[in-house]
Each structure stands twice: as structure tokens, then as C-alpha cells.
Amino acid sequence: MAVPESMTTLNLSGKFSINKTLSHPPEEILELQGVAMLKRKAMGAATLTVNMKHYKNDSGKECLSLEQTIAGLDLGVPEEKVLDWVEQTRDTKLIGTVVTKAKRVKVDEVENAYLKEGWSADTLENGCIMVHVTPEGKDSWSAEQTWGIGEVKGERRHVRRIAFTGPDKKLEHQFVYDYLGEN
């Protein structure tokens, strides 16, 4: 389901579910991140749901709080992203300890051409959310992402584009979400 016309990257609050038909399968990225085969298969069969809250914290910094669930898999505590490009270390049940940083950027400031494609006019105007993730203490992989409202088959959707770099492989993936309503 498309996001409401009123939704922009200035407020991405809502409940979303991965659309497997419009998204690339996650298994190859998960394999390169070292996720065991049974967990990869389970994630490929299950549906990921994300409750996202977009707000300003007490310091006035823009933040995203994400609670991700997959039926049958405990993904741990909600993830808090402060959009200030300061590294945050976070333990995940799926891929171990990661270092993340996030910020709002204008799309034309993004270096990777793939991460610039397919955005709605309001995302081009307001900027997208850039997220960078690496495993803590290792140089085995990195994921540069842009999040925003994209144009997918004539509909406005929440989209995450990923440029993934593994030890021997580079991947470009897109995850497209169905809007399930307010959270």
C-alpha cells in the first residue's frame, strides 16, 4: 500500500511491512554478513514489519526509533537513530555488534549513483536519510543506505536503497515497504 500524500522524509512515522514482490531478496546480503543459512531462509520466508517513530529528542536533534519484528524471530530492542552522523554502537541478535551513523542529506550530495535513483519530488526537496553500517572491529562489509519516499510502479512508497560492499562482492538492493497505517 502506498504512503499517504502527506508523508515525507520530514516525518516517516508509521507502521510498514516489507513488500517482497517489489523488493530484492535479502538472503545474499545476509549471507555476506555472516548470517547462518537457517536464519536467512527463515527471514526470506517471513515478513518484516517496522514500527517507525520520527521525532526530535530533548536536544532538538532529529531521531528515528525503529522496532522491527519478524514472526518467530526476536530481533532485540528497538533501534534509536540520531540523525547527527555520530557513530553509535549497537548489538543486534542477527548480525552481531554494528557501528551505525545516520543523517539527513540532499539527494544530490550522495556520491553513489544507485542511492540517488527513484526518489519522489518531496524527497528530492527535503532530503533523504543516509545510514552507514559496518560490523564493529571488522572491515568485512559495509552498507551505505538512503531512506525516503520513492516512486515505485506509479506509487509513493517508503524505500530503502542499499549499496552493500562485501569482501569479494558489491550489491545494490532496494527494499520497498507497504504502509500499514499510523503506529
NUGUTI-422724 format. One record per residue (C-alpha): x negated, y, z negated. Coordinates in steps of 0.25 Angstrom, whole numbers, always signed. Example, Ala and Ser with C-alpha at 12.3 -4.5 7.8 and 13.67 -1.06 7.14 Angstrom:
BEGIN
<rec><c1>-49</c1><c2>-18</c2><c3>-31</c3></rec>
<rec><c1>-55</c1><c2>-4</c2><c3>-29</c3></rec>
//
This chain:
BEGIN
<rec><c1>+0</c1><c2>+0</c2><c3>+0</c3></rec>
<rec><c1>-5</c1><c2>+14</c2><c3>+3</c3></rec>
<rec><c1>-9</c1><c2>+24</c2><c3>-7</c3></rec>
<rec><c1>+1</c1><c2>+36</c2><c3>-9</c3></rec>
<rec><c1>-2</c1><c2>+48</c2><c3>-1</c3></rec>
<rec><c1>-5</c1><c2>+56</c2><c3>-14</c3></rec>
<rec><c1>-16</c1><c2>+47</c2><c3>-17</c3></rec>
<rec><c1>-30</c1><c2>+52</c2><c3>-14</c3></rec>
<rec><c1>-44</c1><c2>+49</c2><c3>-19</c3></rec>
<rec><c1>-41</c1><c2>+60</c2><c3>-30</c3></rec>
<rec><c1>-32</c1><c2>+51</c2><c3>-37</c3></rec>
<rec><c1>-33</c1><c2>+36</c2><c3>-34</c3></rec>
<rec><c1>-25</c1><c2>+31</c2><c3>-46</c3></rec>
<rec><c1>-17</c1><c2>+19</c2><c3>-43</c3></rec>
<rec><c1>-16</c1><c2>+4</c2><c3>-42</c3></rec>
<rec><c1>-22</c1><c2>-3</c2><c3>-30</c3></rec>
<rec><c1>-23</c1><c2>-17</c2><c3>-24</c3></rec>
<rec><c1>-33</c1><c2>-21</c2><c3>-14</c3></rec>
<rec><c1>-27</c1><c2>-23</c2><c3>+0</c3></rec>
<rec><c1>-34</c1><c2>-36</c2><c3>+5</c3></rec>
<rec><c1>-29</c1><c2>-34</c2><c3>+19</c3></rec>
<rec><c1>-35</c1><c2>-20</c2><c3>+21</c3></rec>
<rec><c1>-48</c1><c2>-23</c2><c3>+12</c3></rec>
<rec><c1>-61</c1><c2>-30</c2><c3>+15</c3></rec>
<rec><c1>-62</c1><c2>-43</c2><c3>+7</c3></rec>
<rec><c1>-71</c1><c2>-41</c2><c3>-6</c3></rec>
<rec><c1>-78</c1><c2>-54</c2><c3>-6</c3></rec>
<rec><c1>-90</c1><c2>-50</c2><c3>+2</c3></rec>
<rec><c1>-93</c1><c2>-38</c2><c3>-7</c3></rec>
<rec><c1>-90</c1><c2>-47</c2><c3>-20</c3></rec>
<rec><c1>-100</c1><c2>-57</c2><c3>-15</c3></rec>
<rec><c1>-111</c1><c2>-47</c2><c3>-13</c3></rec>
<rec><c1>-108</c1><c2>-42</c2><c3>-27</c3></rec>
<rec><c1>-111</c1><c2>-56</c2><c3>-33</c3></rec>
<rec><c1>-96</c1><c2>-60</c2><c3>-36</c3></rec>
<rec><c1>-94</c1><c2>-75</c2><c3>-37</c3></rec>
<rec><c1>-87</c1><c2>-81</c2><c3>-26</c3></rec>
<rec><c1>-75</c1><c2>-86</c2><c3>-34</c3></rec>
<rec><c1>-73</c1><c2>-71</c2><c3>-39</c3></rec>
<rec><c1>-74</c1><c2>-66</c2><c3>-25</c3></rec>
<rec><c1>-63</c1><c2>-76</c2><c3>-20</c3></rec>
<rec><c1>-54</c1><c2>-72</c2><c3>-31</c3></rec>
<rec><c1>-56</c1><c2>-57</c2><c3>-29</c3></rec>
<rec><c1>-53</c1><c2>-60</c2><c3>-14</c3></rec>
<rec><c1>-40</c1><c2>-67</c2><c3>-17</c3></rec>
<rec><c1>-35</c1><c2>-58</c2><c3>-28</c3></rec>
<rec><c1>-30</c1><c2>-43</c2><c3>-27</c3></rec>
<rec><c1>-38</c1><c2>-32</c2><c3>-33</c3></rec>
<rec><c1>-29</c1><c2>-21</c2><c3>-40</c3></rec>
<rec><c1>-35</c1><c2>-8</c2><c3>-44</c3></rec>
<rec><c1>-29</c1><c2>+2</c2><c3>-54</c3></rec>
<rec><c1>-36</c1><c2>+15</c2><c3>-52</c3></rec>
<rec><c1>-35</c1><c2>+28</c2><c3>-60</c3></rec>
<rec><c1>-41</c1><c2>+40</c2><c3>-55</c3></rec>
<rec><c1>-43</c1><c2>+51</c2><c3>-65</c3></rec>
<rec><c1>-53</c1><c2>+62</c2><c3>-71</c3></rec>
<rec><c1>-59</c1><c2>+58</c2><c3>-84</c3></rec>
<rec><c1>-61</c1><c2>+67</c2><c3>-96</c3></rec>
<rec><c1>-73</c1><c2>+73</c2><c3>-90</c3></rec>
<rec><c1>-65</c1><c2>+77</c2><c3>-77</c3></rec>
<rec><c1>-72</c1><c2>+66</c2><c3>-69</c3></rec>
<rec><c1>-64</c1><c2>+59</c2><c3>-58</c3></rec>
<rec><c1>-63</c1><c2>+44</c2><c3>-62</c3></rec>
<rec><c1>-57</c1><c2>+31</c2><c3>-57</c3></rec>
<rec><c1>-52</c1><c2>+20</c2><c3>-66</c3></rec>
<rec><c1>-51</c1><c2>+6</c2><c3>-59</c3></rec>
<rec><c1>-44</c1><c2>-6</c2><c3>-65</c3></rec>
<rec><c1>-46</c1><c2>-18</c2><c3>-55</c3></rec>
<rec><c1>-39</c1><c2>-31</c2><c3>-56</c3></rec>
<rec><c1>-39</c1><c2>-44</c2><c3>-48</c3></rec>
<rec><c1>-29</c1><c2>-55</c2><c3>-52</c3></rec>
<rec><c1>-37</c1><c2>-65</c2><c3>-60</c3></rec>
<rec><c1>-50</c1><c2>-57</c2><c3>-61</c3></rec>
<rec><c1>-53</c1><c2>-48</c2><c3>-73</c3></rec>
<rec><c1>-61</c1><c2>-36</c2><c3>-67</c3></rec>
<rec><c1>-64</c1><c2>-30</c2><c3>-80</c3></rec>
<rec><c1>-62</c1><c2>-16</c2><c3>-86</c3></rec>
<rec><c1>-57</c1><c2>-4</c2><c3>-77</c3></rec>
<rec><c1>-68</c1><c2>+3</c2><c3>-70</c3></rec>
<rec><c1>-69</c1><c2>+18</c2><c3>-72</c3></rec>
<rec><c1>-76</c1><c2>+26</c2><c3>-61</c3></rec>
<rec><c1>-80</c1><c2>+41</c2><c3>-64</c3></rec>
<rec><c1>-82</c1><c2>+48</c2><c3>-50</c3></rec>
<rec><c1>-95</c1><c2>+55</c2><c3>-54</c3></rec>
<rec><c1>-105</c1><c2>+46</c2><c3>-47</c3></rec>
<rec><c1>-111</c1><c2>+42</c2><c3>-60</c3></rec>
<rec><c1>-115</c1><c2>+27</c2><c3>-61</c3></rec>
<rec><c1>-106</c1><c2>+18</c2><c3>-70</c3></rec>
<rec><c1>-110</c1><c2>+4</c2><c3>-74</c3></rec>
<rec><c1>-98</c1><c2>-5</c2><c3>-75</c3></rec>
<rec><c1>-97</c1><c2>-20</c2><c3>-78</c3></rec>
<rec><c1>-88</c1><c2>-28</c2><c3>-69</c3></rec>
<rec><c1>-83</c1><c2>-42</c2><c3>-70</c3></rec>
<rec><c1>-84</c1><c2>-45</c2><c3>-55</c3></rec>
<rec><c1>-98</c1><c2>-39</c2><c3>-51</c3></rec>
<rec><c1>-105</c1><c2>-36</c2><c3>-64</c3></rec>
<rec><c1>-111</c1><c2>-23</c2><c3>-68</c3></rec>
<rec><c1>-110</c1><c2>-12</c2><c3>-58</c3></rec>
<rec><c1>-114</c1><c2>+3</c2><c3>-57</c3></rec>
<rec><c1>-104</c1><c2>+12</c2><c3>-50</c3></rec>
<rec><c1>-103</c1><c2>+26</c2><c3>-47</c3></rec>
<rec><c1>-91</c1><c2>+34</c2><c3>-41</c3></rec>
<rec><c1>-88</c1><c2>+48</c2><c3>-35</c3></rec>
<rec><c1>-79</c1><c2>+55</c2><c3>-26</c3></rec>
<rec><c1>-85</c1><c2>+59</c2><c3>-13</c3></rec>
<rec><c1>-81</c1><c2>+65</c2><c3>+0</c3></rec>
<rec><c1>-80</c1><c2>+54</c2><c3>+11</c3></rec>
<rec><c1>-90</c1><c2>+62</c2><c3>+20</c3></rec>
<rec><c1>-100</c1><c2>+61</c2><c3>+8</c3></rec>
<rec><c1>-100</c1><c2>+46</c2><c3>+9</c3></rec>
<rec><c1>-112</c1><c2>+40</c2><c3>+16</c3></rec>
<rec><c1>-107</c1><c2>+26</c2><c3>+20</c3></rec>
<rec><c1>-98</c1><c2>+28</c2><c3>+33</c3></rec>
<rec><c1>-90</c1><c2>+16</c2><c3>+29</c3></rec>
<rec><c1>-86</c1><c2>+22</c2><c3>+16</c3></rec>
<rec><c1>-81</c1><c2>+35</c2><c3>+23</c3></rec>
<rec><c1>-71</c1><c2>+28</c2><c3>+32</c3></rec>
<rec><c1>-56</c1><c2>+27</c2><c3>+32</c3></rec>
<rec><c1>-52</c1><c2>+38</c2><c3>+21</c3></rec>
<rec><c1>-39</c1><c2>+46</c2><c3>+20</c3></rec>
<rec><c1>-40</c1><c2>+61</c2><c3>+23</c3></rec>
<rec><c1>-38</c1><c2>+63</c2><c3>+8</c3></rec>
<rec><c1>-49</c1><c2>+54</c2><c3>+4</c3></rec>
<rec><c1>-58</c1><c2>+62</c2><c3>+14</c3></rec>
<rec><c1>-53</c1><c2>+75</c2><c3>+8</c3></rec>
<rec><c1>-54</c1><c2>+71</c2><c3>-7</c3></rec>
<rec><c1>-66</c1><c2>+61</c2><c3>-6</c3></rec>
<rec><c1>-67</c1><c2>+46</c2><c3>-9</c3></rec>
<rec><c1>-72</c1><c2>+39</c2><c3>-21</c3></rec>
<rec><c1>-86</c1><c2>+34</c2><c3>-19</c3></rec>
<rec><c1>-90</c1><c2>+22</c2><c3>-28</c3></rec>
<rec><c1>-104</c1><c2>+15</c2><c3>-29</c3></rec>
<rec><c1>-106</c1><c2>+2</c2><c3>-35</c3></rec>
<rec><c1>-119</c1><c2>-7</c2><c3>-38</c3></rec>
<rec><c1>-122</c1><c2>-18</c2><c3>-47</c3></rec>
<rec><c1>-129</c1><c2>-14</c2><c3>-60</c3></rec>
<rec><c1>-144</c1><c2>-16</c2><c3>-59</c3></rec>
<rec><c1>-144</c1><c2>-23</c2><c3>-45</c3></rec>
<rec><c1>-145</c1><c2>-18</c2><c3>-31</c3></rec>
<rec><c1>-138</c1><c2>-30</c2><c3>-25</c3></rec>
<rec><c1>-126</c1><c2>-22</c2><c3>-20</c3></rec>
<rec><c1>-119</c1><c2>-8</c2><c3>-19</c3></rec>
<rec><c1>-105</c1><c2>-4</c2><c3>-16</c3></rec>
<rec><c1>-102</c1><c2>+10</c2><c3>-11</c3></rec>
<rec><c1>-87</c1><c2>+13</c2><c3>-10</c3></rec>
<rec><c1>-78</c1><c2>+24</c2><c3>-6</c3></rec>
<rec><c1>-63</c1><c2>+24</c2><c3>-12</c3></rec>
<rec><c1>-52</c1><c2>+32</c2><c3>-7</c3></rec>
<rec><c1>-39</c1><c2>+33</c2><c3>+1</c3></rec>
<rec><c1>-41</c1><c2>+27</c2><c3>+15</c3></rec>
<rec><c1>-33</c1><c2>+25</c2><c3>+27</c3></rec>
<rec><c1>-31</c1><c2>+10</c2><c3>+29</c3></rec>
<rec><c1>-21</c1><c2>+6</c2><c3>+41</c3></rec>
<rec><c1>-14</c1><c2>+19</c2><c3>+40</c3></rec>
<rec><c1>-12</c1><c2>+19</c2><c3>+25</c3></rec>
<rec><c1>-19</c1><c2>+27</c2><c3>+14</c3></rec>
<rec><c1>-25</c1><c2>+16</c2><c3>+4</c3></rec>
<rec><c1>-35</c1><c2>+16</c2><c3>-7</c3></rec>
<rec><c1>-48</c1><c2>+11</c2><c3>-1</c3></rec>
<rec><c1>-62</c1><c2>+8</c2><c3>-6</c3></rec>
<rec><c1>-73</c1><c2>+7</c2><c3>+5</c3></rec>
<rec><c1>-86</c1><c2>-1</c2><c3>+1</c3></rec>
<rec><c1>-100</c1><c2>-1</c2><c3>+7</c3></rec>
<rec><c1>-106</c1><c2>-13</c2><c3>+0</c3></rec>
<rec><c1>-121</c1><c2>-15</c2><c3>+1</c3></rec>
<rec><c1>-126</c1><c2>-29</c2><c3>-4</c3></rec>
<rec><c1>-139</c1><c2>-35</c2><c3>-4</c3></rec>
<rec><c1>-138</c1><c2>-40</c2><c3>+11</c3></rec>
<rec><c1>-125</c1><c2>-34</c2><c3>+16</c3></rec>
<rec><c1>-117</c1><c2>-21</c2><c3>+17</c3></rec>
<rec><c1>-102</c1><c2>-22</c2><c3>+17</c3></rec>
<rec><c1>-91</c1><c2>-11</c2><c3>+20</c3></rec>
<rec><c1>-78</c1><c2>-15</c2><c3>+13</c3></rec>
<rec><c1>-65</c1><c2>-8</c2><c3>+11</c3></rec>
<rec><c1>-55</c1><c2>-11</c2><c3>+0</c3></rec>
<rec><c1>-41</c1><c2>-6</c2><c3>+3</c3></rec>
<rec><c1>-30</c1><c2>-5</c2><c3>-8</c3></rec>
<rec><c1>-15</c1><c2>-5</c2><c3>-9</c3></rec>
<rec><c1>-9</c1><c2>+6</c2><c3>-18</c3></rec>
<rec><c1>+0</c1><c2>-1</c2><c3>-29</c3></rec>
<rec><c1>+4</c1><c2>+12</c2><c3>-36</c3></rec>
<rec><c1>+0</c1><c2>+20</c2><c3>-48</c3></rec>
<rec><c1>-7</c1><c2>+14</c2><c3>-59</c3></rec>
//
